[in-house]
Amino acid sequence: RLISYTDEMFGYDWIHNQETRDYYAERLTEVYQSIENTGEISYACSIINERILPQVEQDRAEELITSEGYKFLHYYTIYIKEEIEEVYGSCP
């Protein structure tokens, strides 16, 4: 769902440019495909921990996303990680 929500956030101007929106959509798609195609959580977790969450912080600091966009992206990504861990076990 968060993948489609990036389009909505872009429409609300919570994400200020298409490049930023595309970044999140692509990384979230990678997380989804990693889980669906392989059931391997280490790659999905690394995308979340090393790419998405740090980028959310950077984009907030650079004002590429609003505080609403930050909250949504940050907390929903944490929720996704927790759901992965609940189903597949702790992230490595």
PDB file of N, CA, C and O in Angstrom:
ATOM      1  N   ARG A   1       0.800  -1.206   0.000  1.00  0.00           N
ATOM      2  CA  ARG A   1       0.000   0.000   0.000  1.00  0.00           C
ATOM      3  C   ARG A   1       0.839   1.264   0.000  1.00  0.00           C
ATOM      4  O   ARG A   1       0.510   2.240  -0.673  1.00  0.00           O
ATOM      5  N   LEU A   2       1.921   1.239   0.757  1.00  0.00           N
ATOM      6  CA  LEU A   2       2.731   2.444   0.851  1.00  0.00           C
ATOM      7  C   LEU A   2       3.243   2.872  -0.520  1.00  0.00           C
ATOM      8  O   LEU A   2       3.451   4.060  -0.765  1.00  0.00           O
ATOM      9  N   ILE A   3       3.445   1.910  -1.406  1.00  0.00           N
ATOM     10  CA  ILE A   3       3.897   2.252  -2.756  1.00  0.00           C
ATOM     11  C   ILE A   3       2.874   3.167  -3.421  1.00  0.00           C
ATOM     12  O   ILE A   3       3.248   4.199  -3.978  1.00  0.00           O
ATOM     13  N   SER A   4       1.597   2.813  -3.373  1.00  0.00           N
ATOM     14  CA  SER A   4       0.573   3.658  -3.987  1.00  0.00           C
ATOM     15  C   SER A   4       0.372   4.953  -3.199  1.00  0.00           C
ATOM     16  O   SER A   4      -0.005   5.976  -3.771  1.00  0.00           O
ATOM     17  N   TYR A   5       0.619   4.910  -1.899  1.00  0.00           N
ATOM     18  CA  TYR A   5       0.479   6.122  -1.095  1.00  0.00           C
ATOM     19  C   TYR A   5       1.512   7.178  -1.474  1.00  0.00           C
ATOM     20  O   TYR A   5       1.280   8.368  -1.262  1.00  0.00           O
ATOM     21  N   THR A   6       2.635   6.767  -2.023  1.00  0.00           N
ATOM     22  CA  THR A   6       3.627   7.771  -2.436  1.00  0.00           C
ATOM     23  C   THR A   6       3.043   8.672  -3.518  1.00  0.00           C
ATOM     24  O   THR A   6       3.334   9.867  -3.548  1.00  0.00           O
ATOM     25  N   ASP A   7       2.221   8.113  -4.409  1.00  0.00           N
ATOM     26  CA  ASP A   7       1.555   8.937  -5.424  1.00  0.00           C
ATOM     27  C   ASP A   7       0.601   9.926  -4.775  1.00  0.00           C
ATOM     28  O   ASP A   7       0.535  11.089  -5.175  1.00  0.00           O
ATOM     29  N   GLU A   8      -0.139   9.463  -3.772  1.00  0.00           N
ATOM     30  CA  GLU A   8      -1.058  10.353  -3.071  1.00  0.00           C
ATOM     31  C   GLU A   8      -0.300  11.460  -2.343  1.00  0.00           C
ATOM     32  O   GLU A   8      -0.705  12.621  -2.380  1.00  0.00           O
ATOM     33  N   MET A   9       0.798  11.100  -1.681  1.00  0.00           N
ATOM     34  CA  MET A   9       1.587  12.103  -0.977  1.00  0.00           C
ATOM     35  C   MET A   9       2.154  13.131  -1.948  1.00  0.00           C
ATOM     36  O   MET A   9       2.231  14.318  -1.630  1.00  0.00           O
ATOM     37  N   PHE A  10       2.546  12.674  -3.123  1.00  0.00           N
ATOM     38  CA  PHE A  10       3.028  13.583  -4.156  1.00  0.00           C
ATOM     39  C   PHE A  10       1.893  14.515  -4.588  1.00  0.00           C
ATOM     40  O   PHE A  10       2.107  15.714  -4.767  1.00  0.00           O
ATOM     41  N   GLY A  11       0.701  13.970  -4.753  1.00  0.00           N
ATOM     42  CA  GLY A  11      -0.459  14.772  -5.123  1.00  0.00           C
ATOM     43  C   GLY A  11      -0.816  15.812  -4.072  1.00  0.00           C
ATOM     44  O   GLY A  11      -1.281  16.901  -4.409  1.00  0.00           O
ATOM     45  N   TYR A  12      -0.605  15.487  -2.803  1.00  0.00           N
ATOM     46  CA  TYR A  12      -0.858  16.429  -1.704  1.00  0.00           C
ATOM     47  C   TYR A  12       0.287  17.414  -1.514  1.00  0.00           C
ATOM     48  O   TYR A  12       0.196  18.328  -0.694  1.00  0.00           O
ATOM     49  N   ASP A  13       1.358  17.231  -2.266  1.00  0.00           N
ATOM     50  CA  ASP A  13       2.588  18.009  -2.153  1.00  0.00           C
ATOM     51  C   ASP A  13       3.324  17.735  -0.845  1.00  0.00           C
ATOM     52  O   ASP A  13       4.078  18.581  -0.363  1.00  0.00           O
ATOM     53  N   TRP A  14       3.105  16.554  -0.275  1.00  0.00           N
ATOM     54  CA  TRP A  14       3.873  16.126   0.895  1.00  0.00           C
ATOM     55  C   TRP A  14       5.242  15.639   0.447  1.00  0.00           C
ATOM     56  O   TRP A  14       6.205  15.688   1.213  1.00  0.00           O
ATOM     57  N   ILE A  15       5.328  15.172  -0.786  1.00  0.00           N
ATOM     58  CA  ILE A  15       6.595  14.870  -1.455  1.00  0.00           C
ATOM     59  C   ILE A  15       6.692  15.907  -2.565  1.00  0.00           C
ATOM     60  O   ILE A  15       5.802  16.004  -3.410  1.00  0.00           O
ATOM     61  N   HIS A  16       7.771  16.680  -2.562  1.00  0.00           N
ATOM     62  CA  HIS A  16       7.812  17.869  -3.401  1.00  0.00           C
ATOM     63  C   HIS A  16       8.241  17.668  -4.847  1.00  0.00           C
ATOM     64  O   HIS A  16       8.039  18.560  -5.670  1.00  0.00           O
ATOM     65  N   ASN A  17       8.822  16.528  -5.177  1.00  0.00           N
ATOM     66  CA  ASN A  17       9.194  16.356  -6.582  1.00  0.00           C
ATOM     67  C   ASN A  17       9.071  14.890  -6.993  1.00  0.00           C
ATOM     68  O   ASN A  17       9.051  13.981  -6.163  1.00  0.00           O
ATOM     69  N   GLN A  18       8.993  14.707  -8.279  1.00  0.00           N
ATOM     70  CA  GLN A  18       8.773  13.369  -8.827  1.00  0.00           C
ATOM     71  C   GLN A  18       9.963  12.450  -8.572  1.00  0.00           C
ATOM     72  O   GLN A  18       9.779  11.253  -8.349  1.00  0.00           O
ATOM     73  N   GLU A  19      11.152  12.977  -8.600  1.00  0.00           N
ATOM     74  CA  GLU A  19      12.346  12.158  -8.367  1.00  0.00           C
ATOM     75  C   GLU A  19      12.317  11.538  -6.968  1.00  0.00           C
ATOM     76  O   GLU A  19      12.652  10.366  -6.796  1.00  0.00           O
ATOM     77  N   THR A  20      11.923  12.319  -5.986  1.00  0.00           N
ATOM     78  CA  THR A  20      11.834  11.820  -4.612  1.00  0.00           C
ATOM     79  C   THR A  20      10.729  10.775  -4.511  1.00  0.00           C
ATOM     80  O   THR A  20      10.917   9.723  -3.900  1.00  0.00           O
ATOM     81  N   ARG A  21       9.591  11.063  -5.104  1.00  0.00           N
ATOM     82  CA  ARG A  21       8.487  10.091  -5.099  1.00  0.00           C
ATOM     83  C   ARG A  21       8.922   8.788  -5.735  1.00  0.00           C
ATOM     84  O   ARG A  21       8.660   7.714  -5.194  1.00  0.00           O
ATOM     85  N   ASP A  22       9.584   8.870  -6.878  1.00  0.00           N
ATOM     86  CA  ASP A  22      10.035   7.672  -7.575  1.00  0.00           C
ATOM     87  C   ASP A  22      11.030   6.872  -6.750  1.00  0.00           C
ATOM     88  O   ASP A  22      11.012   5.641  -6.783  1.00  0.00           O
ATOM     89  N   TYR A  23      11.896   7.554  -6.013  1.00  0.00           N
ATOM     90  CA  TYR A  23      12.866   6.869  -5.164  1.00  0.00           C
ATOM     91  C   TYR A  23      12.146   5.959  -4.175  1.00  0.00           C
ATOM     92  O   TYR A  23      12.466   4.776  -4.057  1.00  0.00           O
ATOM     93  N   TYR A  24      11.177   6.523  -3.471  1.00  0.00           N
ATOM     94  CA  TYR A  24      10.457   5.727  -2.474  1.00  0.00           C
ATOM     95  C   TYR A  24       9.656   4.606  -3.117  1.00  0.00           C
ATOM     96  O   TYR A  24       9.639   3.487  -2.604  1.00  0.00           O
ATOM     97  N   ALA A  25       9.000   4.886  -4.217  1.00  0.00           N
ATOM     98  CA  ALA A  25       8.219   3.852  -4.897  1.00  0.00           C
ATOM     99  C   ALA A  25       9.127   2.702  -5.344  1.00  0.00           C
ATOM    100  O   ALA A  25       8.758   1.535  -5.210  1.00  0.00           O
ATOM    101  N   GLU A  26      10.293   3.022  -5.866  1.00  0.00           N
ATOM    102  CA  GLU A  26      11.225   1.989  -6.333  1.00  0.00           C
ATOM    103  C   GLU A  26      11.788   1.172  -5.174  1.00  0.00           C
ATOM    104  O   GLU A  26      11.848  -0.055  -5.260  1.00  0.00           O
ATOM    105  N   ARG A  27      12.202   1.833  -4.092  1.00  0.00           N
ATOM    106  CA  ARG A  27      12.750   1.098  -2.952  1.00  0.00           C
ATOM    107  C   ARG A  27      11.682   0.227  -2.303  1.00  0.00           C
ATOM    108  O   ARG A  27      11.963  -0.913  -1.933  1.00  0.00           O
ATOM    109  N   LEU A  28      10.486   0.731  -2.160  1.00  0.00           N
ATOM    110  CA  LEU A  28       9.403  -0.058  -1.561  1.00  0.00           C
ATOM    111  C   LEU A  28       9.028  -1.239  -2.443  1.00  0.00           C
ATOM    112  O   LEU A  28       8.684  -2.309  -1.942  1.00  0.00           O
ATOM    113  N   THR A  29       9.094  -1.047  -3.750  1.00  0.00           N
ATOM    114  CA  THR A  29       8.848  -2.150  -4.677  1.00  0.00           C
ATOM    115  C   THR A  29       9.924  -3.220  -4.512  1.00  0.00           C
ATOM    116  O   THR A  29       9.628  -4.414  -4.558  1.00  0.00           O
ATOM    117  N   GLU A  30      11.164  -2.794  -4.320  1.00  0.00           N
ATOM    118  CA  GLU A  30      12.254  -3.748  -4.080  1.00  0.00           C
ATOM    119  C   GLU A  30      12.007  -4.555  -2.814  1.00  0.00           C
ATOM    120  O   GLU A  30      12.236  -5.764  -2.790  1.00  0.00           O
ATOM    121  N   VAL A  31      11.540  -3.889  -1.761  1.00  0.00           N
ATOM    122  CA  VAL A  31      11.241  -4.590  -0.504  1.00  0.00           C
ATOM    123  C   VAL A  31      10.161  -5.632  -0.759  1.00  0.00           C
ATOM    124  O   VAL A  31      10.305  -6.794  -0.379  1.00  0.00           O
ATOM    125  N   TYR A  32       9.089  -5.215  -1.399  1.00  0.00           N
ATOM    126  CA  TYR A  32       7.969  -6.114  -1.672  1.00  0.00           C
ATOM    127  C   TYR A  32       8.411  -7.310  -2.519  1.00  0.00           C
ATOM    128  O   TYR A  32       8.091  -8.454  -2.198  1.00  0.00           O
ATOM    129  N   GLN A  33       9.142  -7.043  -3.591  1.00  0.00           N
ATOM    130  CA  GLN A  33       9.573  -8.120  -4.485  1.00  0.00           C
ATOM    131  C   GLN A  33      10.550  -9.060  -3.796  1.00  0.00           C
ATOM    132  O   GLN A  33      10.522 -10.268  -4.029  1.00  0.00           O
ATOM    133  N   SER A  34      11.401  -8.517  -2.959  1.00  0.00           N
ATOM    134  CA  SER A  34      12.343  -9.362  -2.227  1.00  0.00           C
ATOM    135  C   SER A  34      11.599 -10.368  -1.366  1.00  0.00           C
ATOM    136  O   SER A  34      11.961 -11.544  -1.327  1.00  0.00           O
ATOM    137  N   ILE A  35      10.580  -9.921  -0.687  1.00  0.00           N
ATOM    138  CA  ILE A  35       9.804 -10.810   0.181  1.00  0.00           C
ATOM    139  C   ILE A  35       8.963 -11.773  -0.657  1.00  0.00           C
ATOM    140  O   ILE A  35       8.962 -12.978  -0.401  1.00  0.00           O
ATOM    141  N   GLU A  36       8.260 -11.259  -1.637  1.00  0.00           N
ATOM    142  CA  GLU A  36       7.352 -12.085  -2.440  1.00  0.00           C
ATOM    143  C   GLU A  36       8.091 -13.108  -3.302  1.00  0.00           C
ATOM    144  O   GLU A  36       7.655 -14.252  -3.425  1.00  0.00           O
ATOM    145  N   ASN A  37       9.192 -12.700  -3.888  1.00  0.00           N
ATOM    146  CA  ASN A  37       9.891 -13.583  -4.825  1.00  0.00           C
ATOM    147  C   ASN A  37      10.791 -14.603  -4.144  1.00  0.00           C
ATOM    148  O   ASN A  37      10.957 -15.721  -4.633  1.00  0.00           O
ATOM    149  N   THR A  38      11.370 -14.214  -3.012  1.00  0.00           N
ATOM    150  CA  THR A  38      12.355 -15.108  -2.408  1.00  0.00           C
ATOM    151  C   THR A  38      12.041 -15.468  -0.955  1.00  0.00           C
ATOM    152  O   THR A  38      12.566 -16.453  -0.436  1.00  0.00           O
ATOM    153  N   GLY A  39      11.203 -14.690  -0.304  1.00  0.00           N
ATOM    154  CA  GLY A  39      10.967 -14.904   1.114  1.00  0.00           C
ATOM    155  C   GLY A  39      12.186 -14.559   1.956  1.00  0.00           C
ATOM    156  O   GLY A  39      12.227 -14.853   3.151  1.00  0.00           O
ATOM    157  N   GLU A  40      13.174 -13.938   1.333  1.00  0.00           N
ATOM    158  CA  GLU A  40      14.427 -13.579   1.983  1.00  0.00           C
ATOM    159  C   GLU A  40      14.291 -12.191   2.592  1.00  0.00           C
ATOM    160  O   GLU A  40      14.104 -11.205   1.879  1.00  0.00           O
ATOM    161  N   ILE A  41      14.386 -12.122   3.910  1.00  0.00           N
ATOM    162  CA  ILE A  41      14.163 -10.836   4.557  1.00  0.00           C
ATOM    163  C   ILE A  41      15.418  -9.991   4.703  1.00  0.00           C
ATOM    164  O   ILE A  41      15.309  -8.782   4.911  1.00  0.00           O
ATOM    165  N   SER A  42      16.601 -10.575   4.603  1.00  0.00           N
ATOM    166  CA  SER A  42      17.811  -9.788   4.843  1.00  0.00           C
ATOM    167  C   SER A  42      17.941  -8.646   3.836  1.00  0.00           C
ATOM    168  O   SER A  42      18.316  -7.534   4.208  1.00  0.00           O
ATOM    169  N   TYR A  43      17.636  -8.909   2.572  1.00  0.00           N
ATOM    170  CA  TYR A  43      17.717  -7.840   1.565  1.00  0.00           C
ATOM    171  C   TYR A  43      16.633  -6.797   1.818  1.00  0.00           C
ATOM    172  O   TYR A  43      16.900  -5.597   1.753  1.00  0.00           O
ATOM    173  N   ALA A  44      15.415  -7.245   2.105  1.00  0.00           N
ATOM    174  CA  ALA A  44      14.314  -6.319   2.377  1.00  0.00           C
ATOM    175  C   ALA A  44      14.648  -5.442   3.579  1.00  0.00           C
ATOM    176  O   ALA A  44      14.430  -4.231   3.545  1.00  0.00           O
ATOM    177  N   CYS A  45      15.171  -6.043   4.631  1.00  0.00           N
ATOM    178  CA  CYS A  45      15.530  -5.290   5.832  1.00  0.00           C
ATOM    179  C   CYS A  45      16.656  -4.301   5.553  1.00  0.00           C
ATOM    180  O   CYS A  45      16.647  -3.184   6.072  1.00  0.00           O
ATOM    181  N   SER A  46      17.616  -4.703   4.744  1.00  0.00           N
ATOM    182  CA  SER A  46      18.717  -3.786   4.436  1.00  0.00           C
ATOM    183  C   SER A  46      18.219  -2.585   3.632  1.00  0.00           C
ATOM    184  O   SER A  46      18.707  -1.471   3.823  1.00  0.00           O
ATOM    185  N   ILE A  47      17.274  -2.795   2.752  1.00  0.00           N
ATOM    186  CA  ILE A  47      16.708  -1.667   2.002  1.00  0.00           C
ATOM    187  C   ILE A  47      16.026  -0.700   2.967  1.00  0.00           C
ATOM    188  O   ILE A  47      16.201   0.515   2.872  1.00  0.00           O
ATOM    189  N   ILE A  48      15.256  -1.249   3.885  1.00  0.00           N
ATOM    190  CA  ILE A  48      14.553  -0.408   4.858  1.00  0.00           C
ATOM    191  C   ILE A  48      15.545   0.338   5.745  1.00  0.00           C
ATOM    192  O   ILE A  48      15.463   1.558   5.889  1.00  0.00           O
ATOM    193  N   ASN A  49      16.487  -0.405   6.341  1.00  0.00           N
ATOM    194  CA  ASN A  49      17.396   0.187   7.330  1.00  0.00           C
ATOM    195  C   ASN A  49      18.482   1.068   6.734  1.00  0.00           C
ATOM    196  O   ASN A  49      18.875   2.069   7.334  1.00  0.00           O
ATOM    197  N   GLU A  50      18.967   0.698   5.555  1.00  0.00           N
ATOM    198  CA  GLU A  50      20.123   1.395   4.993  1.00  0.00           C
ATOM    199  C   GLU A  50      19.784   2.382   3.893  1.00  0.00           C
ATOM    200  O   GLU A  50      20.609   3.226   3.541  1.00  0.00           O
ATOM    201  N   ARG A  51      18.581   2.288   3.346  1.00  0.00           N
ATOM    202  CA  ARG A  51      18.248   3.171   2.231  1.00  0.00           C
ATOM    203  C   ARG A  51      17.011   4.023   2.510  1.00  0.00           C
ATOM    204  O   ARG A  51      17.068   5.248   2.403  1.00  0.00           O
ATOM    205  N   ILE A  52      15.899   3.389   2.865  1.00  0.00           N
ATOM    206  CA  ILE A  52      14.656   4.158   3.002  1.00  0.00           C
ATOM    207  C   ILE A  52      14.686   5.067   4.226  1.00  0.00           C
ATOM    208  O   ILE A  52      14.511   6.279   4.104  1.00  0.00           O
ATOM    209  N   LEU A  53      14.904   4.491   5.398  1.00  0.00           N
ATOM    210  CA  LEU A  53      14.845   5.305   6.617  1.00  0.00           C
ATOM    211  C   LEU A  53      15.884   6.432   6.642  1.00  0.00           C
ATOM    212  O   LEU A  53      15.538   7.548   7.029  1.00  0.00           O
ATOM    213  N   PRO A  54      17.144   6.189   6.247  1.00  0.00           N
ATOM    214  CA  PRO A  54      18.088   7.312   6.196  1.00  0.00           C
ATOM    215  C   PRO A  54      17.684   8.373   5.159  1.00  0.00           C
ATOM    216  O   PRO A  54      17.889   9.568   5.372  1.00  0.00           O
ATOM    217  N   GLN A  55      17.110   7.924   4.041  1.00  0.00           N
ATOM    218  CA  GLN A  55      16.699   8.875   3.009  1.00  0.00           C
ATOM    219  C   GLN A  55      15.545   9.745   3.483  1.00  0.00           C
ATOM    220  O   GLN A  55      15.480  10.931   3.160  1.00  0.00           O
ATOM    221  N   VAL A  56      14.631   9.151   4.255  1.00  0.00           N
ATOM    222  CA  VAL A  56      13.522   9.933   4.809  1.00  0.00           C
ATOM    223  C   VAL A  56      14.080  11.061   5.681  1.00  0.00           C
ATOM    224  O   VAL A  56      13.620  12.200   5.599  1.00  0.00           O
ATOM    225  N   GLU A  57      15.067  10.739   6.510  1.00  0.00           N
ATOM    226  CA  GLU A  57      15.684  11.756   7.368  1.00  0.00           C
ATOM    227  C   GLU A  57      16.351  12.848   6.535  1.00  0.00           C
ATOM    228  O   GLU A  57      16.204  14.037   6.818  1.00  0.00           O
ATOM    229  N   GLN A  58      17.076  12.433   5.518  1.00  0.00           N
ATOM    230  CA  GLN A  58      17.773  13.395   4.659  1.00  0.00           C
ATOM    231  C   GLN A  58      16.777  14.270   3.900  1.00  0.00           C
ATOM    232  O   GLN A  58      16.954  15.485   3.812  1.00  0.00           O
ATOM    233  N   ASP A  59      15.735  13.653   3.357  1.00  0.00           N
ATOM    234  CA  ASP A  59      14.752  14.416   2.588  1.00  0.00           C
ATOM    235  C   ASP A  59      13.993  15.400   3.464  1.00  0.00           C
ATOM    236  O   ASP A  59      13.614  16.480   3.010  1.00  0.00           O
ATOM    237  N   ARG A  60      13.773  15.029   4.710  1.00  0.00           N
ATOM    238  CA  ARG A  60      13.137  15.960   5.652  1.00  0.00           C
ATOM    239  C   ARG A  60      14.054  17.151   5.889  1.00  0.00           C
ATOM    240  O   ARG A  60      13.609  18.298   5.856  1.00  0.00           O
ATOM    241  N   ALA A  61      15.333  16.880   6.129  1.00  0.00           N
ATOM    242  CA  ALA A  61      16.297  17.949   6.387  1.00  0.00           C
ATOM    243  C   ALA A  61      16.445  18.874   5.179  1.00  0.00           C
ATOM    244  O   ALA A  61      16.639  20.079   5.335  1.00  0.00           O
ATOM    245  N   GLU A  62      16.353  18.311   3.990  1.00  0.00           N
ATOM    246  CA  GLU A  62      16.501  19.099   2.757  1.00  0.00           C
ATOM    247  C   GLU A  62      15.166  19.664   2.275  1.00  0.00           C
ATOM    248  O   GLU A  62      15.092  20.292   1.219  1.00  0.00           O
ATOM    249  N   GLU A  63      14.122  19.435   3.054  1.00  0.00           N
ATOM    250  CA  GLU A  63      12.777  19.927   2.757  1.00  0.00           C
ATOM    251  C   GLU A  63      12.228  19.423   1.425  1.00  0.00           C
ATOM    252  O   GLU A  63      11.511  20.135   0.721  1.00  0.00           O
ATOM    253  N   LEU A  64      12.581  18.183   1.096  1.00  0.00           N
ATOM    254  CA  LEU A  64      12.022  17.540  -0.089  1.00  0.00           C
ATOM    255  C   LEU A  64      10.698  16.854   0.231  1.00  0.00           C
ATOM    256  O   LEU A  64       9.936  16.496  -0.667  1.00  0.00           O
ATOM    257  N   ILE A  65      10.438  16.679   1.525  1.00  0.00           N
ATOM    258  CA  ILE A  65       9.163  16.162   1.998  1.00  0.00           C
ATOM    259  C   ILE A  65       8.702  17.039   3.166  1.00  0.00           C
ATOM    260  O   ILE A  65       9.516  17.633   3.872  1.00  0.00           O
ATOM    261  N   THR A  66       7.400  17.105   3.350  1.00  0.00           N
ATOM    262  CA  THR A  66       6.853  17.884   4.457  1.00  0.00           C
ATOM    263  C   THR A  66       6.917  17.057   5.738  1.00  0.00           C
ATOM    264  O   THR A  66       7.277  15.880   5.711  1.00  0.00           O
ATOM    265  N   SER A  67       6.568  17.680   6.850  1.00  0.00           N
ATOM    266  CA  SER A  67       6.536  16.930   8.104  1.00  0.00           C
ATOM    267  C   SER A  67       5.480  15.835   8.038  1.00  0.00           C
ATOM    268  O   SER A  67       5.667  14.765   8.617  1.00  0.00           O
ATOM    269  N   GLU A  68       4.369  16.084   7.340  1.00  0.00           N
ATOM    270  CA  GLU A  68       3.351  15.045   7.170  1.00  0.00           C
ATOM    271  C   GLU A  68       3.891  13.882   6.350  1.00  0.00           C
ATOM    272  O   GLU A  68       3.671  12.719   6.688  1.00  0.00           O
ATOM    273  N   GLY A  69       4.601  14.202   5.269  1.00  0.00           N
ATOM    274  CA  GLY A  69       5.209  13.167   4.440  1.00  0.00           C
ATOM    275  C   GLY A  69       6.251  12.382   5.214  1.00  0.00           C
ATOM    276  O   GLY A  69       6.352  11.163   5.079  1.00  0.00           O
ATOM    277  N   TYR A  70       7.029  13.093   6.029  1.00  0.00           N
ATOM    278  CA  TYR A  70       8.024  12.429   6.859  1.00  0.00           C
ATOM    279  C   TYR A  70       7.360  11.433   7.794  1.00  0.00           C
ATOM    280  O   TYR A  70       7.748  10.266   7.852  1.00  0.00           O
ATOM    281  N   LYS A  71       6.361  11.899   8.521  1.00  0.00           N
ATOM    282  CA  LYS A  71       5.685  11.023   9.479  1.00  0.00           C
ATOM    283  C   LYS A  71       5.125   9.788   8.796  1.00  0.00           C
ATOM    284  O   LYS A  71       5.287   8.666   9.277  1.00  0.00           O
ATOM    285  N   PHE A  72       4.470  10.006   7.681  1.00  0.00           N
ATOM    286  CA  PHE A  72       3.857   8.891   6.970  1.00  0.00           C
ATOM    287  C   PHE A  72       4.913   7.905   6.489  1.00  0.00           C
ATOM    288  O   PHE A  72       4.799   6.704   6.733  1.00  0.00           O
ATOM    289  N   LEU A  73       5.934   8.401   5.810  1.00  0.00           N
ATOM    290  CA  LEU A  73       6.971   7.520   5.278  1.00  0.00           C
ATOM    291  C   LEU A  73       7.755   6.836   6.394  1.00  0.00           C
ATOM    292  O   LEU A  73       8.011   5.634   6.325  1.00  0.00           O
ATOM    293  N   HIS A  74       8.129   7.576   7.396  1.00  0.00           N
ATOM    294  CA  HIS A  74       8.931   7.011   8.483  1.00  0.00           C
ATOM    295  C   HIS A  74       8.146   5.946   9.246  1.00  0.00           C
ATOM    296  O   HIS A  74       8.595   4.807   9.376  1.00  0.00           O
ATOM    297  N   TYR A  75       6.990   6.319   9.742  1.00  0.00           N
ATOM    298  CA  TYR A  75       6.255   5.398  10.607  1.00  0.00           C
ATOM    299  C   TYR A  75       5.637   4.232   9.851  1.00  0.00           C
ATOM    300  O   TYR A  75       5.551   3.129  10.391  1.00  0.00           O
ATOM    301  N   TYR A  76       5.209   4.450   8.623  1.00  0.00           N
ATOM    302  CA  TYR A  76       4.654   3.345   7.849  1.00  0.00           C
ATOM    303  C   TYR A  76       5.765   2.367   7.470  1.00  0.00           C
ATOM    304  O   TYR A  76       5.534   1.159   7.433  1.00  0.00           O
ATOM    305  N   THR A  77       6.960   2.870   7.190  1.00  0.00           N
ATOM    306  CA  THR A  77       8.093   1.990   6.888  1.00  0.00           C
ATOM    307  C   THR A  77       8.464   1.171   8.125  1.00  0.00           C
ATOM    308  O   THR A  77       8.765  -0.017   8.004  1.00  0.00           O
ATOM    309  N   ILE A  78       8.450   1.775   9.293  1.00  0.00           N
ATOM    310  CA  ILE A  78       8.699   1.041  10.531  1.00  0.00           C
ATOM    311  C   ILE A  78       7.638  -0.041  10.710  1.00  0.00           C
ATOM    312  O   ILE A  78       7.954  -1.165  11.101  1.00  0.00           O
ATOM    313  N   TYR A  79       6.396   0.294  10.428  1.00  0.00           N
ATOM    314  CA  TYR A  79       5.300  -0.678  10.521  1.00  0.00           C
ATOM    315  C   TYR A  79       5.545  -1.855   9.578  1.00  0.00           C
ATOM    316  O   TYR A  79       5.358  -3.008   9.967  1.00  0.00           O
ATOM    317  N   ILE A  80       5.958  -1.576   8.351  1.00  0.00           N
ATOM    318  CA  ILE A  80       6.251  -2.638   7.385  1.00  0.00           C
ATOM    319  C   ILE A  80       7.361  -3.539   7.921  1.00  0.00           C
ATOM    320  O   ILE A  80       7.267  -4.764   7.842  1.00  0.00           O
ATOM    321  N   LYS A  81       8.405  -2.931   8.462  1.00  0.00           N
ATOM    322  CA  LYS A  81       9.505  -3.713   9.023  1.00  0.00           C
ATOM    323  C   LYS A  81       9.010  -4.605  10.152  1.00  0.00           C
ATOM    324  O   LYS A  81       9.380  -5.777  10.223  1.00  0.00           O
ATOM    325  N   GLU A  82       8.188  -4.070  11.024  1.00  0.00           N
ATOM    326  CA  GLU A  82       7.654  -4.865  12.127  1.00  0.00           C
ATOM    327  C   GLU A  82       6.780  -6.013  11.624  1.00  0.00           C
ATOM    328  O   GLU A  82       6.807  -7.106  12.190  1.00  0.00           O
ATOM    329  N   GLU A  83       6.018  -5.774  10.579  1.00  0.00           N
ATOM    330  CA  GLU A  83       5.193  -6.825   9.992  1.00  0.00           C
ATOM    331  C   GLU A  83       6.067  -7.917   9.377  1.00  0.00           C
ATOM    332  O   GLU A  83       5.769  -9.104   9.516  1.00  0.00           O
ATOM    333  N   ILE A  84       7.133  -7.523   8.704  1.00  0.00           N
ATOM    334  CA  ILE A  84       8.065  -8.505   8.133  1.00  0.00           C
ATOM    335  C   ILE A  84       8.640  -9.366   9.254  1.00  0.00           C
ATOM    336  O   ILE A  84       8.687 -10.592   9.150  1.00  0.00           O
ATOM    337  N   GLU A  85       9.074  -8.712  10.319  1.00  0.00           N
ATOM    338  CA  GLU A  85       9.677  -9.431  11.429  1.00  0.00           C
ATOM    339  C   GLU A  85       8.678 -10.346  12.128  1.00  0.00           C
ATOM    340  O   GLU A  85       9.044 -11.422  12.602  1.00  0.00           O
ATOM    341  N   GLU A  86       7.442  -9.930  12.191  1.00  0.00           N
ATOM    342  CA  GLU A  86       6.415 -10.761  12.835  1.00  0.00           C
ATOM    343  C   GLU A  86       6.173 -12.052  12.038  1.00  0.00           C
ATOM    344  O   GLU A  86       5.966 -13.120  12.615  1.00  0.00           O
ATOM    345  N   VAL A  87       6.202 -11.935  10.726  1.00  0.00           N
ATOM    346  CA  VAL A  87       5.926 -13.087   9.860  1.00  0.00           C
ATOM    347  C   VAL A  87       7.177 -13.939   9.633  1.00  0.00           C
ATOM    348  O   VAL A  87       7.107 -15.168   9.677  1.00  0.00           O
ATOM    349  N   TYR A  88       8.331 -13.284   9.389  1.00  0.00           N
ATOM    350  CA  TYR A  88       9.529 -13.998   8.952  1.00  0.00           C
ATOM    351  C   TYR A  88      10.639 -14.092  10.011  1.00  0.00           C
ATOM    352  O   TYR A  88      11.617 -14.812   9.813  1.00  0.00           O
ATOM    353  N   GLY A  89      10.497 -13.389  11.103  1.00  0.00           N
ATOM    354  CA  GLY A  89      11.549 -13.355  12.112  1.00  0.00           C
ATOM    355  C   GLY A  89      12.321 -12.056  12.070  1.00  0.00           C
ATOM    356  O   GLY A  89      12.146 -11.246  11.159  1.00  0.00           O
ATOM    357  N   SER A  90      13.171 -11.861  13.052  1.00  0.00           N
ATOM    358  CA  SER A  90      13.908 -10.603  13.201  1.00  0.00           C
ATOM    359  C   SER A  90      14.804 -10.319  12.012  1.00  0.00           C
ATOM    360  O   SER A  90      15.361 -11.224  11.390  1.00  0.00           O
ATOM    361  N   CYS A  91      14.926  -9.034  11.714  1.00  0.00           N
ATOM    362  CA  CYS A  91      15.845  -8.617  10.660  1.00  0.00           C
ATOM    363  C   CYS A  91      17.280  -8.898  11.106  1.00  0.00           C
ATOM    364  O   CYS A  91      17.629  -8.684  12.267  1.00  0.00           O
ATOM    365  N   PRO A  92      18.096  -9.371  10.191  1.00  0.00           N
ATOM    366  CA  PRO A  92      19.500  -9.653  10.536  1.00  0.00           C
ATOM    367  C   PRO A  92      20.288  -8.375  10.794  1.00  0.00           C
ATOM    368  O   PRO A  92      21.480  -8.435  11.095  1.00  0.00           O
TER     369      PRO A  92
END
